[in-house]
Amino acid sequence: MEKELVEFKELKEHEIEQLKELTFVKQEKNKLMREKTEVKKMKVYLKLSSEEHLDDRKKELLEKLEHELFGN
């Protein structure tokens, strides 16, 4: 009985370690996705800000991106 308990405990400890690793990988993936999104927003912002004449929709998008990227 004691042997079974020790094996069960080791199994659960191994599962916990696997879950910790999985959590770390998911956090890193989320971080990379956020960074990728920021880069895309910055590219759109730079493109829009370089245009001379913007329609209302583009002006609104530019303002929204400016706020999201720079907090203004």
N, C-alpha and C positions, 0 to 999 in steps of 0.2 A: 504494500500500500504506500509506504514512504517513497519508494522508487517511482511509482506512478505520479505522486505529487510533485516530486522533483522534476520529472520529465514534463509535466504539465506546466509547471512554473517556467522552465526553460523555453518551452514553446511559446508561452505568452510573452516572455521577455523578448524573444525573437520577433514576434508579431509587432510588438511596440516599437522596436527599432526599425522595422520595415515601414511602419506607419510614419515614423518621424522622418525617414528618408523621403518617403513619398510626399509628405507635407512640404519638405524643403524644396523638392523638385518643382512642385506646383507653385510655390511662392516665387521661385526664380522664373518660371515660365510666365507668371502673371506680371512680374516686374519687366521682363523683356517685351511683353505685349503692350504694356503701358508706354514704354520707351518708344516702341515702334509707332504707336498712335501719336505720340508727341512729335515725332519726326515727320509723319504725314501731315499733321496740322501745321507744322512750321513750313513745310514745302508749299502748302496751299496759301498760307499767310504771305510768304515771300512772293509768290506768283501774283496774288491779288494786289499786294501793296506796290508792285512794280507797274501795274496797269494805270494808265492815265485817267480813263473814263470808266467808272463803275456804275452799273445800274443799281437800283435800290436793293435788290436781292444780294448782290455781291458786296455792297457796302455793309449790309447787315451781317453777312457772314464774316467779313473782315473784322468788324467790331467785336463779334462774338469770339472769334479766334484770338484777337488781341487780348480780350479779357481773360480767356482761358489760359493763354500762354504766359501773359505778363501780369495778370491780376490788376489791370487798370480799370 
